[in-house]
Amino acid sequence: MKEALYYRIQEKNQILCELCPRSCIIKPGARGFCRVRENRDGVLFSLNYGQVTALALDPIEKKPLYHFLPGSKILSVGTFGCNFHCGFCQNWQIAHQSTAGEYVTPEKLASLAVEMVPKGSIGIAYTYSEPLMWYEYVLAAAQKVQEAGLKNVLVTNGYIQEEPFRSLLPYIDALNIDVKGFTEEFYQKVVKGKLAPVLKSAETAYREGKHLELTTLLIPGLNDSEKEIEALVNWISANLGTEVPVHFSRYFPQYQMDIPPTPIETMYRAREIAGKKLKHVYLGNV
């Protein structure tokens, strides 16, 4: 465990967590919505610090990042914990487990990244679960990886307050931000969060000059209407430009959701709509 960053003590030793827009009020002995930030006698601790539950050398395209050093590989690392609760979670076995993994110091992770360079690796991708709920560790590890001359990649839901996000960005080279839908209703009912902070994070990363790609998992009847896809595309072109790569990923039943898979025709139509304004549109899981 490690003391967490970004929190304030309230009355009766309650804690206001200021890492993500959820702004959990955490009572002594309790944890936040993410399940990995715990109030112990008025001190907030990160329970997953250094706990690695998934580690693999992946193609960079699997993140997915198609326009960031294509053809390279990256050592991908994850832990447990997430500040969303998506019924369709594709990595629920990792994100929603509670067992501790193997403890790996930031220094050791950086050395592992260096060891993978001869195999084509360019650095570390923080992925699988939600790396922003691994904030203290990602911040420390990303600094060590950067010092080693390697790249840091975030695969994230983008649900974070602006101050901690800006403090992390100097150590991040590329991001894939998951825009899970394009209505507040979808975020509130299906994701258990809010859309606006995610869009803010995407704008911040883009304006800070970071390589940015976006992914949307299209789920039949929930976020795959032509109107919603058009709204997403219009927002991207107006706020991020037409060069930002966009990935539409095909949904399959997973975790708590048993809606049938996204029809292939829906995927092709999404690409057709997006291609009218955006230059780089890709389909995943097809």
C-alpha positions in Angstrom: 0.0 0.0 0.0 1.0 3.6 -0.5 -0.6 6.8 0.6 -2.8 8.2 -2.2 -2.5 11.5 -3.8 -5.4 14.0 -4.3 -7.6 13.8 -1.3 -8.9 16.0 1.5 -9.8 15.1 5.1 -13.4 16.0 6.0 -15.2 16.0 9.4 -15.3 12.8 11.4 -12.2 11.5 9.5 -14.1 11.1 6.3 -12.1 11.7 3.1 -13.0 13.4 -0.1 -11.2 11.7 -2.9 -10.2 14.2 -5.6 -8.7 11.9 -8.2 -11.7 11.3 -10.4 -15.0 13.2 -11.1 -16.9 10.7 -8.9 -15.5 12.6 -5.8 -16.2 9.8 -3.4 -16.8 10.7 0.3 -15.1 7.7 2.0 -15.8 6.9 5.6 -13.1 5.4 7.9 -12.5 1.8 7.0 -14.4 2.1 3.7 -13.2 2.2 0.1 -14.2 4.4 -2.9 -16.3 3.3 -5.8 -13.1 2.0 -7.5 -12.5 -0.4 -4.6 -8.8 0.4 -4.5 -8.6 3.6 -2.5 -9.3 3.1 1.2 -9.7 5.4 4.2 -7.6 4.1 7.1 -7.9 6.4 10.1 -8.1 9.6 8.0 -5.4 8.6 5.5 -6.2 7.5 2.0 -4.3 4.6 0.7 -3.8 3.1 -2.7 -4.4 -0.6 -2.3 -3.2 -1.7 -5.7 0.1 0.2 -5.7 2.7 -2.0 -7.4 0.3 -5.0 -7.7 0.6 -6.3 -11.2 -2.1 -8.8 -12.1 -1.5 -8.9 -15.9 1.6 -8.6 -18.0 2.1 -9.3 -21.7 4.2 -8.2 -24.6 1.6 -7.0 -27.2 1.6 -5.4 -30.6 1.1 -1.7 -30.3 -1.9 -2.1 -32.6 -3.7 -4.2 -30.0 -4.1 -1.2 -27.6 -5.4 -0.1 -30.2 -2.9 2.5 -31.5 -2.5 2.3 -35.3 -0.6 5.6 -35.8 1.9 5.4 -33.0 5.1 3.6 -34.0 3.2 1.0 -36.0 4.8 -2.5 -36.2 6.3 -2.2 -32.7 5.5 -4.0 -29.5 4.9 -2.8 -26.0 5.0 -4.4 -22.6 1.5 -4.1 -21.3 0.7 -4.1 -17.6 -2.5 -4.0 -15.6 -3.9 -4.2 -12.1 -7.3 -4.5 -10.5 -9.7 -1.6 -9.9 -11.9 0.7 -12.0 -14.0 3.8 -11.5 -16.7 2.7 -13.9 -18.9 -0.3 -13.7 -19.7 -1.3 -17.3 -22.0 -4.3 -17.6 -20.2 -5.1 -20.9 -16.6 -4.9 -19.5 -14.3 -6.7 -21.8 -11.6 -7.1 -19.2 -13.7 -7.8 -16.1 -11.6 -10.7 -15.0 -8.8 -8.3 -14.4 -10.6 -5.0 -13.6 -13.0 -6.5 -11.0 -11.0 -9.1 -9.3 -9.7 -8.3 -5.8 -6.8 -10.6 -5.3 -3.4 -9.0 -5.2 -1.0 -9.7 -8.0 2.8 -9.8 -7.9 4.4 -6.7 -6.4 6.6 -4.9 -8.9 8.4 -1.7 -8.0 8.4 1.2 -10.5 12.2 0.6 -10.9 11.7 -3.1 -11.6 8.9 -2.3 -14.2 11.3 0.1 -16.0 14.0 -2.6 -16.0 11.6 -5.1 -17.4 10.7 -2.6 -20.2 14.4 -2.3 -21.0 14.8 -6.0 -21.1 12.0 -6.2 -23.7 13.6 -3.7 -26.1 15.5 -6.5 -28.0 12.1 -8.1 -28.7 10.8 -4.9 -30.4 9.2 -3.3 -27.3 9.1 0.5 -27.1 8.1 0.9 -23.5 5.1 0.3 -21.2 1.4 0.4 -21.8 -0.8 0.8 -18.7 -3.9 -1.0 -19.7 -6.3 -4.0 -19.2 -8.1 -2.3 -16.2 -8.3 1.4 -15.5 -4.7 2.8 -15.1 -6.0 6.1 -13.8 -7.1 4.2 -10.6 -3.5 3.0 -10.4 -2.5 6.6 -10.4 0.3 6.8 -7.9 2.0 3.7 -9.3 1.6 4.8 -13.0 3.0 8.2 -12.1 6.1 6.8 -10.5 6.6 4.0 -13.1 6.1 6.4 -16.0 8.9 8.7 -14.7 11.3 5.7 -14.5 10.3 4.5 -17.9 10.9 7.9 -19.4 14.3 8.2 -17.7 15.2 4.9 -19.4 14.4 6.6 -22.8 11.3 4.5 -23.5 7.6 5.3 -24.2 4.6 5.4 -21.9 1.1 4.6 -23.2 -2.2 5.0 -21.4 -5.2 3.0 -22.4 -7.9 4.7 -20.4 -11.5 5.7 -19.9 -10.3 9.2 -19.4 -12.4 9.7 -16.2 -10.1 11.8 -14.1 -10.0 15.3 -12.7 -8.0 17.8 -14.7 -5.3 18.6 -12.1 -4.0 15.0 -11.6 -4.4 14.3 -15.4 -2.2 17.3 -16.3 0.4 16.2 -13.7 0.6 12.8 -15.3 0.6 13.9 -19.0 4.3 15.1 -19.1 5.3 11.5 -18.7 2.8 10.0 -21.3 3.6 9.8 -25.0 0.4 8.3 -26.4 -3.2 7.6 -25.2 -6.1 5.6 -26.4 -9.2 7.1 -24.7 -12.3 5.0 -24.6 -15.3 7.2 -25.4 -18.0 4.6 -24.5 -20.9 6.4 -26.0 -22.0 9.9 -26.8 -24.9 10.7 -24.5 -24.9 11.5 -20.8 -27.8 9.0 -20.5 -25.7 6.1 -21.7 -22.9 7.1 -19.3 -25.2 7.4 -16.4 -27.3 4.3 -16.9 -24.8 1.9 -18.5 -21.3 3.0 -17.5 -22.2 4.6 -14.1 -20.3 7.8 -14.8 -20.5 11.1 -16.9 -19.5 11.9 -20.4 -18.3 15.4 -20.1 -15.1 14.7 -18.1 -14.1 12.1 -20.6 -14.4 14.6 -23.5 -12.4 17.1 -21.4 -9.6 14.6 -20.9 -9.5 14.0 -24.7 -9.3 17.7 -25.4 -6.6 18.2 -22.8 -4.4 15.4 -24.1 -4.8 16.6 -27.7 -4.0 20.2 -26.8 -0.9 19.1 -24.8 0.4 17.6 -28.0 0.1 13.9 -27.0 -0.6 11.3 -29.6 -4.3 10.5 -29.2 -6.6 7.8 -30.6 -10.2 7.1 -29.6 -12.2 3.9 -29.3 -15.9 3.3 -29.1 -17.4 -0.1 -28.5 -20.7 -0.2 -30.4 -23.5 -2.0 -28.5 -26.8 -2.7 -30.3 -29.6 -0.5 -29.1 -27.5 1.4 -26.6 -25.0 3.6 -28.4 -25.0 2.5 -32.0 -27.6 4.8 -33.6 -26.6 6.8 -36.6 -27.6 10.0 -34.8 -25.2 9.2 -31.9 -22.4 8.2 -34.2 -22.8 11.4 -36.2 -22.8 13.5 -33.0 -19.5 11.8 -31.9 -17.9 12.3 -35.3 -19.0 16.0 -35.3 -17.5 16.5 -31.9 -14.2 14.9 -32.8 -13.8 16.9 -36.0 -14.7 20.2 -34.3 -12.6 19.7 -31.1 -9.8 17.3 -32.0 -9.5 17.7 -35.8 -9.9 15.2 -38.6 -6.5 13.5 -38.2 -7.3 11.8 -34.8 -7.7 8.0 -35.5 -11.0 6.5 -34.4 -11.7 2.9 -33.7 -15.2 1.4 -33.7 -15.0 -1.9 -31.9 -17.6 -4.7 -32.3 -19.3 -5.7 -29.1 -19.7 -9.4 -28.0 -21.7 -10.6 -24.9 -19.4 -10.3 -21.9 -19.5 -10.0 -18.1 -23.1 -9.0 -17.1 -24.5 -8.2 -20.6 -26.0 -10.8 -23.0 -27.2 -8.5 -25.8 -26.4 -10.3 -29.2 -23.2 -9.2 -30.9 -23.2 -6.0 -33.0 -24.3 -6.7 -36.6 -21.5 -6.4 -39.1 -23.7 -4.0 -41.1 -23.7 -1.6 -38.1 -20.0 -1.6 -38.0 -19.7 -0.8 -41.7 -22.3 1.9 -41.5 -20.4 3.5 -38.5 -17.2 3.6 -40.6 -19.1 5.1 -43.6 -20.6 7.9 -41.4 -17.3 8.7 -39.7 -15.3 8.5 -43.0 -17.2 11.5 -44.3 -15.4 13.8 -41.8 -12.5 11.8 -40.3 -9.5 10.6 -42.2 -8.5 7.6 -40.1 -11.4 5.2 -39.1 -10.9 1.6 -38.2 -13.1 -1.4 -37.2 -12.1 -3.8 -34.4 -13.4 -7.2 -33.5 -14.6 -7.9 -37.0 
